């Protein structure tokens, strides 16, 4: 008996044959600029040169736009045009400083984000020295990075001087009434706060690491707001040196814009190491999870264990031993939190939670 095959039993039509591909003009897969022209460079040297070039370009772009904003903030009115800039300065003397601070903060935010994955976007010898203290940047690479940071600062200041008429702005000088000692400590503390923010936001790997340039740019904006009226908010020897060279003005206290930021970077690295030594994140995570259990009356042991495991992996959290009310199991929902003792095995806890026989015995 002949079998009957319905149309939907026949399956899809066979694929059409692909046309023959000519290989006359094709290039080998995986060829790159390095493979074709820089094959004589070792991988370590190649990576070092890429990092140095990226750091130079990043520092140049960052300081060019930052110093340009500082120059625009102090641009005098053109002849025959109402002196809007002067009027704003009279009504609000801090307006040019706010404009300059915004320029520095947003310039670092943008160009730090662009070069963040290539070199880490240091752009400052203070950050580089702090990373050497932390051990995350080798001394040899740090020397090259700091050198190109100064070169990038000079290039940026030179471009601003050539493109915009008038005197280069952004030079770091002490404000009226600010002594050398006060200026030194202002520069050191502001730099340490900024560099510490860089370490916390960028050195720690977490889900929001890719957003680190936003926080870093905002932290620089904040430090500029505080420091501009008193010291010019240098915070960066490369920036202070570049503007002093282009303006040919080195005051006798210029040394504070070198020493104070470097000490600020070292101080930030030491404080960051202290937070790691004290395991600050662990303490905060344990307190936060314990408070969460008290507020919500967590009854799902599996979810509670997952949250506490995310708070601090590699350590056994024992809120039951820290809070007597949880040990006694008072309060219904809170007492039913399935936090097992460190000596108990995972299999015992899982069986105790999932076995209906065990649940029935407890009910009776």
Buried (B, 14 or more C-beta within 10 A) or exposed (E): EEEEEEEEEEEEEEEEEEEEEEEEEEEEEEEEEEEEEEEEEEEEEBEBEEBBEBBBBBBBBBBBBBBBBBBBBBEEEEEEEEEEBEEBBEEEEEBBBBBBBBBBBBBBBBBBBBBBEBBBBBBBBBBBBBBBBBEEBEEEBBEBBBBBBBBBBBBBBBBBBEEBEEEBBBBBBBBEEBEEEBBBBBBBBBBBBBBBBBBBBBBBEEEEEEEBBBBBBBBBBBBBBBBBBBBBBBBBBBBBBBBBBBBEEEBEBBEBBBEBBBBBBBBBBBBBBEBBEEEEBBEEBBEEBBEBBBEEEBBEBEEBBEBBBEBBEEBEBBBBEEBEEBEEEEEEEBBBBBBBEEEEEEEEBBEBBEEEEEEEEEEE
